[in-house]
Amino acid sequence: MLKGKTIAITRSKDDSSEFIDLVTRDNARPISLPTIELVSKGEKIVDEFLNSVKQYNPDYSVFMSSKAVTLLFDTAKKVSKFEKLQLAVANTIVMAVGPKTKIALENEGIKVAYMPNTYSSVGVGELFTKLHAVGKKVIVPRSGASTPFLKELLEKIGINVNEIHLYDVCAFRDTSQWNEFRELFSQNKVDGIVFTSASSVRAFFEIMSKDYDSDSLLSNLEKIPVVAIGPFTSDELKKFNIHNIVAQVHTVPGAFDTIKSLFLSE
């Protein structure tokens, strides 16, 4: 049972409302840890995307996060290019990596044609293989902190890929929001942590290393069930020697189900 457990997630309160609901419903205590901040590349990202669509003439556009969708369309609204952007995206076959990204696109009036069964780069690759998309052109607006895995995977399938980096990420600067977590962590009163991206793993260690030496940080983490939302997050945790379980379904509810099952099997 989760009753009385304290479970943290590496997302801000605004971004973790779904997780907070799930944890609270099980009479446990959620803690949101804002680990990363988006650093937009500015208004030029809209023109860069529009120019790339014009010159590259992609068959597909692939959105790998709801953040990329929101940032691109919000910026377009600011510079009065929303309709142009909407038309440019709508003139491609649109793929969303998962349900949250699909909803974000639909909220901007974009019809999503495809979504993989596995919500990850691997799932996107599997879907393109089924679509027999050899020789097709794909545009991917995403984070500058992304790994080259997706691009390399699609190129191996025989797809031409143009990645547009809309933003970079850095460790969250206002760490006062971490005070409660630090106190509970020091007292071994954190019962589980869900990591939601490779960049959030790096930022977690950057933030926590200001207050803990690496040995005590690792020692405390060894006592806590750690769940990674997907394989890239898991690989990043392994670089820090953190044993972790990968969520079977690469979503926040999937990660919650995984951490819940760990407690139920105790």
C-alpha positions as CSV (number, residue, x, y, z in Angstrom):
1,M,0.0,0.0,0.0
2,L,1.1,3.6,-0.6
3,K,-0.6,5.1,2.4
4,G,1.7,7.5,4.1
5,K,4.5,7.1,1.5
6,T,6.3,10.2,0.1
7,I,7.0,10.0,-3.6
8,A,8.9,12.6,-5.6
9,I,8.8,13.4,-9.3
10,T,11.3,15.4,-11.3
11,R,8.8,17.9,-12.6
12,S,7.4,21.2,-11.5
13,K,4.0,21.4,-9.7
14,D,2.4,22.7,-12.9
15,D,3.7,19.9,-15.0
16,S,3.0,17.1,-12.5
17,S,-0.7,17.7,-11.7
18,E,-1.5,14.2,-13.1
19,F,1.1,12.6,-10.9
20,I,-0.1,14.6,-7.8
21,D,-3.7,13.3,-8.4
22,L,-2.6,9.7,-8.7
23,V,-0.4,9.8,-5.6
24,T,-2.9,11.7,-3.5
25,R,-5.7,9.3,-4.5
26,D,-3.6,6.4,-3.0
27,N,-3.3,8.4,0.2
28,A,0.4,9.1,-0.4
29,R,2.3,12.4,-0.4
30,P,3.6,13.7,-3.7
31,I,6.6,16.1,-4.0
32,S,7.3,18.0,-7.2
33,L,10.9,18.8,-8.0
34,P,11.3,21.4,-10.7
35,T,14.6,20.2,-12.2
36,I,15.0,21.9,-15.5
37,E,14.2,25.3,-17.1
38,L,13.6,25.8,-20.8
39,V,15.8,28.4,-22.4
40,S,14.0,29.3,-25.6
41,K,16.0,30.3,-28.6
42,G,13.7,33.3,-29.0
43,E,11.2,34.4,-31.7
44,K,13.5,33.3,-34.5
45,I,12.4,29.7,-33.9
46,V,9.1,30.3,-35.8
47,D,10.8,31.7,-38.9
48,E,13.4,28.9,-38.7
49,F,10.6,26.3,-38.7
50,L,8.6,28.0,-41.4
51,N,11.7,28.4,-43.6
52,S,12.8,24.8,-43.1
53,V,9.3,23.6,-44.1
54,K,9.4,25.8,-47.2
55,Q,12.9,24.7,-48.3
56,Y,12.9,21.1,-47.1
57,N,9.2,20.3,-48.0
58,P,8.8,17.5,-45.3
59,D,6.3,14.7,-45.7
60,Y,6.0,14.3,-41.9
61,S,6.4,16.5,-38.8
62,V,7.2,14.6,-35.6
63,F,6.6,16.2,-32.2
64,M,8.5,14.6,-29.4
65,S,7.1,16.6,-26.4
66,S,4.2,18.8,-25.5
67,K,6.7,21.4,-24.4
68,A,8.0,21.7,-28.0
69,V,4.4,22.1,-29.3
70,T,3.5,24.8,-26.7
71,L,6.7,26.8,-27.1
72,L,6.5,26.8,-30.9
73,F,2.8,27.8,-31.1
74,D,2.9,30.3,-28.3
75,T,5.9,32.0,-29.9
76,A,4.0,32.1,-33.2
77,K,1.1,33.8,-31.5
78,K,3.4,36.4,-30.1
79,V,4.8,37.3,-33.5
80,S,1.4,37.1,-35.3
81,K,2.4,34.0,-37.3
82,F,0.1,31.4,-35.7
83,E,-2.0,30.8,-38.9
84,K,1.1,30.5,-41.0
85,L,2.6,27.9,-38.6
86,Q,-0.7,26.1,-38.3
87,L,-0.9,25.8,-42.1
88,A,2.7,24.7,-42.4
89,V,2.3,21.9,-39.8
90,A,-1.1,20.9,-41.2
91,N,0.4,20.5,-44.7
92,T,2.5,17.6,-43.3
93,I,1.5,14.2,-41.9
94,V,1.7,14.9,-38.2
95,M,3.0,12.3,-35.6
96,A,2.9,12.8,-31.8
97,V,5.2,10.8,-29.6
98,G,2.4,10.2,-27.0
99,P,-1.0,11.3,-25.7
100,K,0.1,14.5,-23.9
101,T,1.8,15.7,-27.1
102,K,-1.2,14.7,-29.2
103,I,-3.6,16.7,-27.0
104,A,-1.2,19.8,-27.1
105,L,-1.3,19.6,-31.0
106,E,-5.1,19.2,-31.1
107,N,-5.5,22.2,-28.8
108,E,-3.7,24.2,-31.5
109,G,-6.1,22.9,-34.2
110,I,-3.7,20.3,-35.6
111,K,-4.9,16.9,-36.7
112,V,-2.6,14.1,-35.5
113,A,-2.4,11.3,-38.0
114,Y,-0.2,8.9,-36.0
115,M,1.0,8.1,-32.5
116,P,3.2,5.1,-31.7
117,N,2.1,2.3,-29.3
118,T,5.4,2.8,-27.4
119,Y,5.7,6.5,-26.4
120,S,9.4,6.9,-27.2
121,S,12.0,7.4,-30.0
122,V,12.0,3.6,-30.4
123,G,8.2,3.6,-30.8
124,V,8.4,6.4,-33.4
125,G,11.0,4.3,-35.3
126,E,8.8,1.2,-35.2
127,L,5.8,3.2,-36.5
128,F,7.8,4.6,-39.4
129,T,9.0,1.1,-40.3
130,K,5.3,0.0,-40.5
131,L,4.5,3.0,-42.6
132,H,7.1,2.0,-45.2
133,A,8.5,5.6,-45.2
134,V,11.8,4.9,-46.9
135,G,12.9,8.1,-48.8
136,K,10.4,10.3,-47.0
137,K,11.4,13.6,-45.3
138,V,10.7,14.3,-41.7
139,I,11.0,17.5,-39.7
140,V,11.4,17.3,-35.9
141,P,11.2,20.4,-33.7
142,R,12.7,19.6,-30.3
143,S,15.1,20.4,-27.5
144,G,18.7,21.1,-28.2
145,A,19.5,18.7,-25.2
146,S,18.0,15.8,-27.1
147,T,20.2,12.8,-27.9
148,P,20.9,12.0,-31.6
149,F,19.2,8.6,-31.2
150,L,16.0,9.4,-33.0
151,K,17.7,11.0,-36.0
152,E,20.2,8.1,-36.3
153,L,17.4,5.6,-36.0
154,L,15.2,7.1,-38.7
155,E,18.2,7.6,-41.0
156,K,19.0,3.9,-40.6
157,I,15.4,3.1,-41.8
158,G,16.1,5.3,-44.9
159,I,14.3,8.5,-43.8
160,N,15.7,12.0,-44.3
161,V,15.6,13.9,-41.0
162,N,15.8,17.6,-40.3
163,E,15.9,18.5,-36.6
164,I,15.1,22.0,-35.5
165,H,16.2,22.9,-32.0
166,L,13.7,25.2,-30.4
167,Y,15.2,25.4,-26.9
168,D,17.9,24.3,-24.6
169,V,17.6,23.2,-21.0
170,C,19.4,24.2,-17.8
171,A,19.2,23.1,-14.1
172,F,16.3,24.9,-12.3
173,R,17.8,27.9,-10.6
174,D,15.3,28.7,-7.8
175,T,16.1,25.6,-5.6
176,S,14.2,27.0,-2.6
177,Q,11.3,24.8,-3.8
178,W,13.6,21.8,-3.0
179,N,13.9,22.6,0.7
180,E,11.2,20.2,1.9
181,F,12.6,17.4,-0.3
182,R,16.1,18.0,1.0
183,E,15.0,17.8,4.6
184,L,13.0,14.6,4.1
185,F,15.8,13.1,1.9
186,S,18.3,13.7,4.7
187,Q,16.0,11.9,7.2
188,N,15.5,9.0,4.8
189,K,11.8,9.8,4.6
190,V,11.5,9.9,0.8
191,D,10.0,6.5,-0.2
192,G,10.4,6.7,-4.0
193,I,11.5,9.0,-6.9
194,V,10.3,9.1,-10.5
195,F,12.7,10.6,-13.0
196,T,11.0,11.9,-16.1
197,S,13.9,12.7,-18.6
198,A,17.6,12.3,-19.0
199,S,18.1,16.1,-18.6
200,S,16.1,16.0,-15.3
201,V,18.5,13.3,-14.1
202,R,21.5,15.5,-14.8
203,A,19.8,18.5,-13.2
204,F,18.9,16.5,-10.1
205,F,22.5,15.7,-9.5
206,E,23.7,19.2,-10.3
207,I,21.2,20.6,-7.7
208,M,21.7,18.0,-5.0
209,S,25.5,18.0,-5.2
210,K,25.5,21.5,-3.8
211,D,24.3,20.1,-0.5
212,Y,25.5,16.5,-0.5
213,D,28.9,14.9,-1.3
214,S,28.5,12.2,-4.0
215,D,29.0,9.3,-1.5
216,S,26.1,10.3,0.8
217,L,23.9,11.2,-2.1
218,L,24.4,7.8,-3.7
219,S,24.1,6.1,-0.3
220,N,20.7,7.7,0.3
221,L,19.5,7.0,-3.2
222,E,20.4,3.3,-2.9
223,K,17.7,3.0,-0.1
224,I,14.9,4.4,-2.4
225,P,13.0,2.8,-5.2
226,V,13.9,4.8,-8.3
227,V,11.7,4.6,-11.5
228,A,12.8,5.9,-14.9
229,I,10.0,7.0,-17.3
230,G,11.8,5.4,-20.2
231,P,15.1,3.8,-21.4
232,F,17.1,7.0,-22.0
233,T,16.3,8.3,-18.5
234,S,17.3,4.9,-17.2
235,D,20.6,5.0,-19.1
236,E,21.4,8.5,-17.7
237,L,20.7,7.2,-14.1
238,K,23.1,4.3,-14.7
239,K,25.8,6.8,-15.6
240,F,25.4,8.0,-12.0
241,N,25.4,4.4,-10.7
242,I,21.8,4.5,-9.7
243,H,19.9,1.3,-9.8
244,N,16.4,1.9,-11.4
245,I,13.4,0.3,-12.8
246,V,12.1,1.4,-16.2
247,A,8.3,2.1,-16.4
248,Q,6.6,-0.5,-18.6
249,V,4.5,2.3,-20.2
250,H,6.7,5.4,-20.8
251,T,4.2,7.9,-19.3
252,V,3.7,9.5,-15.9
253,P,0.7,7.1,-15.1
254,G,2.9,4.2,-16.3
255,A,5.8,5.3,-14.0
256,F,3.3,5.6,-11.1
257,D,2.0,2.1,-11.8
258,T,5.5,0.8,-11.8
259,I,6.5,2.4,-8.5
260,K,3.2,1.3,-7.0
261,S,3.8,-2.3,-8.0
262,L,7.2,-2.1,-6.3
263,F,5.6,-1.2,-3.0
264,L,2.8,-3.8,-3.4
265,S,5.5,-6.5,-3.9
266,E,7.3,-5.7,-0.7
